[in-house]
Amino acid sequence: MVEPAVDSRAEIAPRATREARRARSDAVFALFLLLAIGLSTGELRGIPPRLAHLLVVSATAVGSGVLLFRRTRLGLRDAAAVGTAALAWTGLVVLSDPSARVLLVLGWAGAVALLLPSDGRGDRWLRGALLAGIPLVLVRVVPGLGLLADQLSGWISAGLGAAWGGARLGASASGLLALVAFVTFLGAGIGGRRRNGLAIGLLAFGAVVHAIVQGVLVGSTARALAADAYFVAGAVLVSFVVCGGSSNRLARGRHGIAAALAVSASILAFVLVLLPGLWMEQTPAPRRVVFYDHALLGSWETPSDRPPGAAFSGAMFGLLPVYLNAYGDACRIVESVDEETLAGEDLAILINPGRSFTGEERRDLLGFVHRGGALLVLGDHTDIGGIKGSLDELLAPTGLALEFDSAVSRSRDWRKALAIAHPFSSEYGALDIPVSIGASVSASPAATTVPLLVGTDAFSDPGDRENVSRSMLGNLRYDRGEAYGGILLAVATTFGRGKIALFGDTSAFQNTSLSVAYGYVDALIRWLTDGSPAWLEPLRLILAVLLVALLVVFLRLTASRALRAALLVGLAGALVGGTALVALRFAPRLPEVGTLGVVELSRGNRLSLNALAAGGVDALTVGLSRAGYVPVVVREASLAGTAGPGDLWISVGATAAVGAKESARILRAIESGVDLLLGVPWPGASASAQLLDALGVRVEKTPLGSTRPSVGGLAEDPQFGSAWSLVVSDGWHPLAEVTLEDVDYCVAAERAIGEGHAIVVGDIGIFTNAALETKEQYFAENVAFLALLLERPAAR
């Protein structure tokens, strides 16, 4: 009996449909992961960072929900995958470091892959995304690698743009980092050689076109759109490649060896992150610091040496030794150096030298570093006073140099354009490092060189020798052909057994910035003098290459999604854990010697950190310095855990609520000797209501407007911008009163509480720059009123 032929087309068609559906699904996941990596690292620049983070968080949440909705049953492995995905998503929400976010996105993807059917689905995009994300993480975790990438990109883009009037571009601006991410994605073994070769060729061609276009574009919007278009086009191309090829072609099934490699890679990542902090002491011994006044272009004056209105004119560095002394360091200023002068010193600081160095001075300074000392060199823009020639001659043997230019941010300030090198990035942001218009710096390619500050959305504006009246500044506009992206603002290198750091801007070290930059300056100096070996940075470069090699071998040995998910979670945990340990060592410390004047910005206070902004704190910190305090601005601290007896805590316009427990702690701190100064208007007074109740004072809804209250002891009454009436209990004494229609309204009052002192003012504007002093402008009566408030605790 002959059996009838079976028409297999009925079976083939559904199978082909399923394969096509899976291919599309793989492509969608690959595209999502590449875009998430671009959003997390800032390679997609047309979207604000906060919105980019929100998009990634939302997309991962929606993806998780859709996948779980389709699952009918969850086994033990599935439950573990769900828990891991939830953990990665939580970390993604909480953490702000771009490198950690990339690995957490990949960790989430690894957990999600475990929930997919065991038919090879999810293997392609997971394998590729792992290799795509790691290079973008490493250039941030190993700053020397990022610097080499910027230098290579600058060389390539300058060559490509020479005929077109194009610019030298940083690695991110040119698209080099994106190209590396795409190529490594394909290097995971996705698709065939022919398919991958064609894709890589198209990506490289697109990168060349993109670099040429970026080199000639001038508008920031057009530049961001071009960069995003290149990244999105590359991501789409790579995701199409995911649709083809075998997902398990390279897998060998050697799970035991692969597991060992996964553990080794996680340990290696942890070591990479932790290494720079191993030599840093959390409580270092006092250092010996010598300031070499080599015809300083500036002065060693402090705010106390200048009258109101003159505290912001010129470059003044008198508070820099004061802050270092407050950390227990021994500082001295010398006008000449030799081997004997530098003997026993830990650090030499050189700022804007006004004359060239003799051969003996260069020999002694570099010899000091070579024997294990540290040298911090601070310069400024456009060869002011000939500092470029002097510093370049001194630093020539180290490969560092000051450029004849101005480094300028494309945005209003540097907050969105400043990249801070690891390990400092674990604790400090752009708000902690005031940067103004300074010079860019250059460094010869070397494995021992570390970029400290890099301008991302910034350009190098060449100086103008003819513009003598404006310090040889250029036009401060971005013109075609000017270097863009990856602008080196500060760099460090080892020289012999010591370190040298060169900054192209002195802003963070000047009097009016140190109240904000004190933590970074202290951490920088501790890092320069930590005695870490010269082989440390070359070792980190080697370990970074080794980590990538381990990952490639790992991917070739196993197709187990469980192992890959474990690796991703291990890498993310290593990065987060290592960063947390480094942060402990680099965390900002408050000065320990002297009396602190602490300006709180940790409760949504209505004060600005923008330099000389109308609502800024500059004049307030200057007043604190004149009153004998060491001014510090804190953004993540509370009075009860920060200030000590004799210190003054200032909180102006707080908008975040102070709870009952915190109010009780603050009251106990005042009783033990801490002084408190509050600026509280009625709008927003509810945030401080419990604290005010504990103190025995209340802000009334009685607007007194712009007024001049009478203040005893002052020749002229101060001018309040928007005063509000205070109702005080027994024990409070009015300091300022307004009389309207024969009714006295108290607008400032004081009270002794235990060993401490409390002052409440029903206004916030009186504490701002606009009401006190700015550059070449001041209000004498308001400056005098602030001085009176700051003197009251000492006069009790």
ABEGO torsion letter per residue (X at the ends): XBBBBBBAAAAAAAAAAAAAAAAAAAAAAAAAAAAAAAAAAGABAABBAAAAAAAAAAAAAAAAAAAAAABABBBAAAAAAAAAAAAAAAAAAABABAAAAAAAAAAAAAAAAAABBBAGBGAAAAAAAAAAAAAAAAAAABAAAAAAAAAAAAAAAAAAAAAAGBBBBBAAAAGAAAAAAAAAAAAAGBEBAAAAAAAAAAAAAAAAAAAAAAAABABAAAAAAAAAAAAAAAAAAAAAAAABEBAAAABAGBAAAAAAAAAAAAAAAAAAAAAAAAABBABBBBBBBBBBBBGBBEBABBAAABBBGAAABEBBAAAAAAAAAAAGBBBBBBABBBAAAABGBABBBBBGBABBBBAAAAAAAAAAAAAGBBBBBBBBBGGBGGAAAAAAAAAAAAGBBBBBBBBBBABABAAAABBBBOAAAAABBAAABBBBBBBBBBBBBBAABBBABBBABBBBBBBBAABAAAGGBBAGBBBBGBBBEGBBABBBBBBEABBBBBBABAAAABAAAAAAAAAAAAAAAAAAAAGBBAAAAAAAAAAAAAAAAAAAAAAAABABAAAAAAAAAAAAAAAAAAAAAAAAAABBBBBABEBBBBBBAAAGBBBBABBGBAABAAAAAAAAAAAGBBBBBBABBBAAAABBBGBBBBBBGBABBBBAAAAAAAAAAAAAGBBBBBBBBABGAAAAAAAAAAAGBBBBBBBAEBBBBBBBGBABBBBBABBBBBBBBBGBBBABBBBBGGBBBBABBBBBBEABBBBBBABAAAABAAABBBBGBBBAAAAAAAAAAAAAAAAX
